[in-house]
């Protein structure tokens, strides 16, 4: 049965194949949302996402489309990300110390340096709570852009980027859970623990993901939501409770709805940004500079620096046929924060103006990261082609003398 599942659905192959389309779809959704938000119907469009249902509010459930997308639908995104993390930890790129240490170290560097850059610009300001914004990497967007670059980004580097982004997501999830939760209700938090224990017992008894587990998962989401912790995090907890053998089948069912429905809806709802008349002035604020420089400069510097240190200490080694220039260029792609950066923005600030400024900075940072990564990979390819041409143009005698 395992062989049949693996033959019919390869999660890694599906992820790499889908990301190109998902990346384009997210770009289109973002452009459409920004255009609508700043059109003559912009007020109606922006209010649509935040139109509240009093009956749902009385039931202590998310009261508008925006909250349902971010709290409930995004839990399926985190479920998918959580399954990706678990599978890689059990049998993939993170299954051993030697396999995991380089992307773990790179991801850590890619979170620490951007956070420090943001804090440097916003220490003791009204924006200092946004330090978690530039620490994130968007798996779908970064891999999607890497796929659009074609053979300039080798498969080994894409896998390294994916492993790094997975760990980065786990780090971002922990940051959200620990630093961006609301007032905690210890009663519902205790209930969440009890429900999660029941879910673990059901999984340990090798029960298929049956109606009982679905019901327990929904109850877990509700208790986490009521506990005051970001409810979408329940998706990761559910993923970690699943037996490994069930992951491919579940991923097969949910990866397309998540990539082609949940993420575009998230982009539409979260990028309904009212662009300021002085957009250049907005990008020059300490908030924007902290986000932009954290993503565009902090990410590649942190990833490169921490990776270099690990290799220098002989704790880790670079993947085969991967150069340091490619690692730095890949780090620039990791500066595409989008989904998790926007998600963190909504939790970090209560001011709509601050949220909009941060989101504009995230989008501008994404454009800069893509442009810089494209230029760097093009330069690497040009140098590689020139080196091959010189090698081919040399005569056998010249090659013999050079070798000697």
N, C-alpha and C positions, 0 to 999 in steps of 0.2 A: 504493500500500500504506500509506504514511504517513497519507493522508487517511482511509482505512478505520479504522486503529488509533485515530486521534484522534477519529473520529466515534463509535466503539463504546466507547471508554474515555477519559474525561477525568480525569487524575489529580487535578487540583485540585478538580473537582466531586465526585469520589468521596471525597476526603479530607474535605471540608466536610460531605458528606451522612452519612458514616460516623461522624464524631466524636461526634455527639450520642448515638448508640447505644452507641459505645465508652465514652464518659464514664459513662453509666448503668451499663453492664456492669462497669466497673472499680470503681465505687462499691459495687455489689452484691457483687462478689467480695471486696472489702476487708471489708465488714461481715460476710459469711459467715465469712471466715477469722478475724477477731478474735473472733467469737462462739464458733466451734469451739475456738480456742486457749485460751479462758477457760472452757470448759464442763467437765463431769466427765470427758470424754474428751480434754481438752486436751493432756495429756502424750503420749498416743498420736498425736494429730494432729500435734503439733510434731515428734515423733521420726520420723514418716512421711517428711517432706521430707528428713531428714538420715540416713536409714537407709543405711548404706554397703555396697557390694558389694566384697568383698575382691579378686575376680578383676579387676574394672575398675581397682581401685586398683593392682594389680600391673602392669597394662598402662599405667600412668601416664595414665589417662583420668579424667574426672570420676567420682567414686565414689558419688554419690547424686543424687536427683531435684533437689534444690536447686541443686547445681553444674551439672547438665545444663541446667536452665532458664536460669540466669544466664550460663553460659559458652557454651552451644551455641545454644539456642533464641533467646536474646536477640540473637545475631549476625544473625538474620533481621530483627529489629526494626531493628538498626543498618544492615543492608543496605537496608531500605526508607527509612530516614532518609537514608542516604548517596545513594540515587538521587534523593530529593527535593532534596537539596542540590545535586547535580550538575546536574539539570535546570534548577533556578532560576538557577544560575551561568551556564549555557550560553544559555538562551533565556527565562528567567522574570524574576521580580522582582529578581534579583541579577545580571542579565546586563550591566549597565553601572555605571560609578562612581556616577552620579547616582541610579540606582535602588537601588543596594546600600548607599550610605553611611549613609542614615538608619537602616534596620534594623540595620546593622552597628554603628553608634555606640550605638543604643539597647540592643542585646544586650550590648555591652561594658559599658555603664553598669549593666545589669541583672546582670552578673556581678561587677564590681569592688566596687560598694557593698555588696551582701550579704556578700561575702567579708570586707570590712573590718569590717562590723558583727559578724560571727561572731568574727573575730580579736580585736576589742575586748573581747568577753566571755570569751574562752578563751585569751588569750595566756599562754604558759608553763604551761599546764595540761595534763592528760592528754588533753584533747579537742581540742587545737589542730590536729591532723591532719584534723579534720572541716570545715575551711574551705571545701572544695569542695561540701559538701552543699547550701547555699542558693543556689548559683550557677545551678541548673538550672531549666528550664521544660519541663513535660510537654506535648508537642504535642497528643496525643489528648485529654487532660483539659481543657486550657485552651480549645482550639477547641470541644470538646464543650459546655462550660459556656457559651461565647460563643454557640453555636447555640441552647442552651436559653433564652437571653435574648431570642431572636427579633430583631425589627427595632430593638430598643434598641441593638444593635451592628451598625452598617452593614457592608456587604460589604467596602468598602475598608479598614475597620479590622480585619476578620477576616483579610484578606490581609496587612496589615501585621503583625498578631500572628503569622500563620503564618511569614512571612519572618523575623521576629525569633526565633521559637522554633526555626526551622531552624538559624540561625546560632548560637543559644544551644546547641543540641544539638551542633553541631560544636565549639564551645568546651568543652562538658562532656566530649566524647569526647577532646579533646586533653588536658584536665586529668587524666582517668582514665589515659590512655596515658603521660603524662609524670610524674605524681606518685603514682599509686596502683598501679603495677605491682609485681610481686614481684622476686626476685633474677633478674636477666637472664642467660640462657644465650646467650653470643655465638655458639655453634655453631648453635643452632636459629634465632637471629635472622638469621644469615647465610643459612641455608637458606630462611628466610621471604622474604628479599630475592630470592634466585634464583627461587623459585617464583612470586613476584609479577611478576618480569620476564617469565617464561614466559607468565603470564596476560595481561600487557600486549601481548606479541607476538601471542598468539592473537587478541586483540581488534582489534589494528591491521590484521590480515590480513582483517578483516571476516568472520570466521567466526561463525556464529550461536552462541548460548549452548548449545553441543552438549555431549555427555557428557565430552569432553576438558576443557572449561572447568569443568564441575561437579566433576570429579575434582581438577583443580588447585585449585579453591576449597576443597574439603574438606582437601586436603593443606596448603594455606595456613593454614586454621583450626588444624590440628593442630600445625604448626610454631610458630605464634604462641602457642598454648597452652603448648607445651613451652619456649618462649623465656622464659616467666615474665611476659609482658605479658598484660593482660586480653584473653582470646581472642575475646570478642564484637566487639572492635574490627576483627577481620578482615572483618566485614560491610561496614564503610565502605570498606575498601581494595578489596574486590571490586566494590562499586558504582562506585567511581571508575575502575575498569579497564574497565567495560562501555562499548560504543559507545552514544552517545546515542539512536540510532534504536531500540535494543532495549529501552530503559527502560519505555515504556508497556506493552508486552506482558508483561514480567516483573512489573511492578507489578500488573498485572491479575491475575496468578496468585497473588501472595503477599500482597497487602494485606489480604484478608479473613482468611486463616489467621493472619497476624500480629496483626491487630486483635481477632479474635474467639476466638483460641486461645492464642497466645503471651502477649499482655498479660494476659488474665485469669489464666492459670497463674502468671505472674510475680507478680501481685497476691496470689493465694492463697498462694504459697510465701513471699513476702517480708513479708506482714503477719500471719503467725502469731505475733502479739505477745502476750506475757504481760503484761497490764496490772497495774501496781503497785497495791497497796492505797491508797497515798497518791498518786493520780494528779496532784492539784494540786501537791503537793510536787515531783513529777517534772518538771512543766512549769515549775517555778520554778528549776530548775538552770541553771547557766551554759550548759551544752550545749544545753538546750531553748530558752532565751531567745535564744541566738545563731542557732539555726535558725529559730525563729518570727519574730523581728524581721528577720532577714536576708531571709526570703521575703515576709513581709507588708508590711514597711516599706521594706526595702532595694531590692526589685525595682522598685516603682513610682517611688521617688525616683530611683534610678539611671537608669532608662529615660527618665523625664521630664527630668531634669537634662542628660544627655548629648544628648538630642534637641534640647532648647532651645538648648544651646550651638552645635550644628551649624547650626541654622536661623539663630541670631543672627549667626554668622560667614558666613552666606550660602553655606555649603558644601552644604547640603541644604534641601529645602522640604517642608512637610507635604503629605500626600495631599489631594486635593480633597475639600471638604465634611467635613473632619475637624478638630475643635477640640482645643485643648490639654487641656481637661477630659476629653475622650474618650481622649486619649493616656494621661493619668494613670490613668484607670479601667482601660484596657486593660493598663497596667503592673501593676495589682493582679491581674488574671487571670493574668499571667505569673508571679505568685508561687505558682502551683500547680506544685510541683516533682515530686511523686509519683515517676514511674518512674525518672528519672535521679537524683533525690535519694536514693531508697531504694537504688538501684544503687551510688551512691558511698558511702553509709553502710556497706554490706557490705564495701567495700574499705578504708574509713578506719579501722575499729575491729576489734579482735579480741575485745573483751569483749561478750558477749551482752547484758549489762545496758545498756551504752552504745549498742549497736545498737537495742535496744528503745526506749530513751529518745529517741533521734534520730528513729526512725520515728513514735513517738507525736507528737513535735513537728511532724514533716512533715505528718501527718494533721490535727493541730489548726491548723497554719498554713494548710492547704488550705481548711478550713472557714471560717476567718477571712477569707481572701482572697476566697472566693466570696461571703460575706455582705457584705463591704465593697464589692466590685465591683457586686453587685446593687443595693445602696443608692445608689451613686454614679450608675450608669446610670439608675436610676429617677428620681433627682433631676434629671439632665440632661434626661431626657424630659419631666418635669414643667415645667421652666423653658422648654423649647422649645415645649411646648403652650401655656403661658401667654403667651409672646411672640407666637405665631401668633394666639391669641384676641384679644389687645389690638390687633394689626394689623388683624384682620377687623372688630373693633368700631368702629374709627375711621372717620369719614366721609371722603369724597374731599377735602373742604375742609381737614380736619385734616391729612390726609396731605400735601396741597400745602403747607400752612404749615410742617409738620415738615421737608419736603424743602427748602423755601426757607431 
